[in-house]
């Protein structure tokens, strides 16, 4: 442990495990720890979220990590502490994951960083060059697909629609019912195309379809 005095005695032990006379006590003091911890990894990679996500960070030190603080900002100027984890095992590497809820955070860029502190009070970089991750808070659902058409063919129905203009559209999903106000059941896996061919149909039955769009943040 840095800046700590230890007491020692030395004795000789022979091949039969007999212990000789101990030496006089002598003392040694470790030097003070002036090196700050470093955040060596953080994530996940930049992405869009609408409800919550889990942020993680790894800290290293030449001695031991006492605490990891998680802070958020919307302007890279003012940082707010939202979580912290204290450690007691005196390890030179520590990892921590924190779930960040977005209910009370406005749409736009959200910056997240981790600050590590060792048992000597040294803290990792908190200046402008400190590492951080940027995430996009997106709570706005894309507009409903337009120009949806369903054309009955011989043994299948072809459904078409127009791609939306939003830049973050992710996938489309097709649902089917037996009446306009009936229970709609998902019949397709998430699609990136703007068409789908329903082959699980029967002749003489009228089907009703809905197309649902989701974005990269999970808004539907």
C-alpha positions as CSV (number, residue, x, y, z in Angstrom):
1,X,0.0,0.0,0.0
2,X,1.5,3.4,-0.9
3,X,2.8,5.7,1.8
4,X,2.7,3.0,4.4
5,X,5.4,1.9,6.9
6,X,6.0,-1.9,7.3
7,X,7.9,-3.7,10.0
8,X,10.1,-6.7,9.2
9,X,12.2,-9.4,11.0
10,X,14.4,-12.0,9.3
11,X,15.1,-15.5,10.5
12,X,17.0,-18.5,9.0
13,X,15.2,-21.8,8.5
14,X,17.2,-25.0,8.0
15,X,16.4,-28.0,5.9
16,X,14.5,-29.6,8.9
17,X,12.3,-26.5,9.2
18,X,14.0,-25.3,12.4
19,X,13.6,-21.5,12.8
20,X,16.6,-19.6,14.0
21,X,16.7,-16.4,16.0
22,X,14.9,-13.5,14.6
23,X,16.8,-10.4,13.6
24,X,16.1,-7.0,15.1
25,X,13.1,-5.2,13.7
26,X,13.6,-2.9,10.8
27,X,11.2,-0.6,9.0
28,X,10.5,0.4,5.4
29,X,8.1,3.0,4.1
30,X,6.5,2.8,0.6
31,X,6.5,6.0,-1.4
32,X,3.4,8.1,-1.8
33,X,1.1,7.3,-4.8
34,X,0.9,10.3,-7.1
35,X,-0.1,8.5,-10.3
36,X,-3.7,9.0,-11.4
37,X,-5.8,6.0,-12.6
38,X,-6.7,5.8,-16.3
39,X,-9.9,4.9,-18.0
40,X,-8.8,2.3,-20.6
41,X,-12.1,1.2,-22.1
42,X,-15.7,2.3,-22.2
43,X,-18.8,1.5,-24.2
44,X,-21.0,0.5,-25.9
45,X,-20.2,2.2,-29.2
46,X,-22.2,5.3,-30.2
47,X,-25.8,4.4,-31.0
48,X,-29.4,5.6,-30.7
49,X,-31.5,4.8,-27.7
50,X,-35.1,5.7,-26.6
51,X,-35.5,4.2,-23.1
52,X,-32.3,3.0,-21.5
53,X,-28.9,1.5,-22.2
54,X,-26.0,-0.1,-20.2
55,X,-22.8,1.9,-20.1
56,X,-19.5,0.2,-19.0
57,X,-16.0,1.3,-18.2
58,X,-12.7,-0.2,-17.3
59,X,-10.1,1.6,-15.1
60,X,-6.5,0.8,-14.4
61,X,-4.0,2.1,-11.8
62,X,-0.4,1.4,-10.8
63,X,-1.8,0.7,-7.3
64,X,-5.5,0.2,-6.7
65,X,-8.9,1.5,-7.7
66,X,-11.2,2.7,-5.0
67,X,-14.1,4.1,-7.0
68,X,-15.6,4.6,-10.5
69,X,-17.9,7.5,-11.0
70,X,-20.4,7.7,-13.9
71,X,-21.2,11.2,-15.2
72,X,-23.4,12.5,-18.0
73,X,-23.6,15.8,-19.9
74,X,-25.6,17.3,-22.8
75,X,-23.1,20.0,-23.7
76,X,-19.7,18.7,-22.7
77,X,-19.4,21.5,-20.1
78,X,-21.6,20.7,-17.2
79,X,-21.3,17.1,-15.9
80,X,-23.7,15.4,-13.5
81,X,-22.9,12.4,-11.4
82,X,-25.5,9.7,-11.8
83,X,-23.8,6.6,-10.4
84,X,-20.7,5.4,-8.6
85,X,-19.2,2.1,-7.5
86,X,-16.8,1.7,-4.6
87,X,-14.4,-1.2,-4.4
88,X,-12.6,-2.7,-1.4
89,X,-10.4,-5.4,-2.9
90,X,-7.5,-3.1,-3.7
91,X,-7.2,-4.3,-7.3
92,X,-5.2,-2.3,-9.9
93,X,-8.0,-3.0,-12.5
94,X,-11.7,-2.6,-12.0
95,X,-14.7,-2.7,-14.3
96,X,-18.2,-1.3,-13.8
97,X,-21.5,-1.3,-15.7
98,X,-24.3,1.2,-15.1
99,X,-27.8,1.2,-16.6
100,X,-28.7,4.7,-17.7
101,X,-32.4,5.4,-17.8
102,X,-33.5,8.1,-20.4
103,X,-37.1,8.9,-19.1
104,X,-36.0,12.3,-17.8
105,X,-33.4,13.1,-20.5
106,X,-34.4,15.2,-23.5
107,X,-33.8,14.1,-27.1
108,X,-30.4,14.9,-28.6
109,X,-26.8,14.1,-27.8
110,X,-26.0,12.5,-24.4
111,X,-22.3,12.3,-23.4
112,X,-21.2,9.8,-20.8
113,X,-17.9,9.4,-19.1
114,X,-16.3,7.5,-16.3
115,X,-13.9,8.9,-13.6
116,X,-11.7,6.6,-11.6
117,X,-10.3,7.4,-8.1
118,X,-7.6,5.4,-6.3
119,X,-7.1,4.9,-2.6
120,X,-4.7,7.8,-2.5
121,X,-7.2,10.2,-3.8
122,X,-5.8,10.5,-7.3
123,X,-8.5,10.9,-10.0
124,X,-8.3,10.1,-13.7
125,X,-8.5,12.9,-16.3
126,X,-11.6,15.2,-15.9
127,X,-10.5,17.9,-18.4
128,X,-11.5,18.5,-21.9
129,X,-9.3,15.7,-23.2
130,X,-10.9,13.1,-20.9
131,X,-12.5,10.2,-22.8
132,X,-16.3,10.1,-23.2
133,X,-18.9,8.3,-25.3
134,X,-21.7,10.1,-27.2
135,X,-25.2,8.6,-27.6
136,X,-28.3,9.9,-29.3
137,X,-31.5,10.0,-27.3
138,X,-34.3,9.5,-29.8
139,X,-37.9,9.1,-28.6
140,X,-39.6,10.1,-31.8
141,X,-41.2,7.2,-33.8
142,X,-40.9,7.3,-37.6
143,X,-44.1,8.1,-39.6
144,X,-46.3,5.2,-40.5
145,X,-45.5,3.6,-43.9
146,X,-47.4,5.2,-46.8
147,X,-49.0,3.9,-49.9
148,X,-49.5,0.4,-48.5
149,X,-51.1,-1.9,-51.1
150,X,-51.9,-5.6,-51.1
151,X,-52.4,-7.4,-54.4
152,X,-53.8,-11.0,-54.4
153,X,-52.1,-13.4,-56.7
154,X,-52.4,-17.1,-57.5
155,X,-51.5,-18.6,-54.1
156,X,-50.0,-15.5,-52.4
157,X,-50.5,-11.8,-51.6
158,X,-47.9,-9.2,-52.5
159,X,-47.7,-6.2,-50.0
160,X,-45.9,-3.1,-51.1
161,X,-45.3,0.3,-49.4
162,X,-43.1,3.4,-49.7
163,X,-39.9,3.9,-47.8
164,X,-40.0,6.6,-45.2
165,X,-37.8,9.7,-45.4
166,X,-36.3,9.4,-41.9
167,X,-32.6,8.7,-41.9
168,X,-32.7,6.3,-39.0
169,X,-35.3,3.8,-40.2
170,X,-34.3,0.3,-39.3
171,X,-36.9,-2.3,-40.3
172,X,-40.5,-3.0,-41.3
173,X,-42.7,-5.7,-40.0
174,X,-45.9,-7.0,-41.6
175,X,-49.0,-8.0,-39.6
176,X,-52.2,-9.7,-40.9
177,X,-55.8,-10.1,-39.6
178,X,-59.1,-11.5,-40.9
179,X,-61.0,-8.3,-40.4
180,X,-60.2,-4.6,-40.3
181,X,-60.6,-4.4,-36.6
182,X,-59.4,-7.9,-35.8
183,X,-56.4,-9.2,-34.1
184,X,-53.3,-8.6,-36.2
185,X,-50.6,-11.3,-36.1
186,X,-47.0,-10.8,-37.1
187,X,-46.3,-12.8,-40.3
188,X,-42.9,-11.5,-41.3
189,X,-39.5,-11.1,-39.6
190,X,-38.1,-7.6,-39.5
191,X,-37.6,-6.5,-43.1
192,X,-35.3,-4.0,-44.8
193,X,-37.1,-4.2,-48.1
194,X,-40.3,-2.4,-48.9
195,X,-42.3,-5.4,-50.0
196,X,-43.4,-8.8,-48.7
197,X,-45.0,-11.8,-50.2
198,X,-47.5,-13.6,-48.0
199,X,-47.6,-17.2,-49.1
200,X,-49.6,-18.6,-46.2
201,X,-53.0,-17.6,-47.6
202,X,-56.1,-19.5,-48.7
203,X,-58.2,-18.9,-51.8
204,X,-61.5,-17.0,-51.2
205,X,-60.5,-15.4,-47.9
206,X,-60.0,-11.7,-47.5
207,X,-57.0,-10.6,-45.5
208,X,-56.2,-7.3,-43.9
209,X,-52.6,-6.1,-43.5
210,X,-50.6,-3.5,-41.5
211,X,-47.0,-2.5,-41.9
212,X,-45.2,-1.2,-38.9
213,X,-41.8,0.6,-39.1
214,X,-39.2,0.9,-36.4
215,X,-36.1,3.0,-36.1
216,X,-32.6,2.3,-34.8
217,X,-33.5,3.5,-31.4
218,X,-36.4,1.0,-31.1
219,X,-39.2,3.5,-31.6
220,X,-42.2,2.0,-33.4
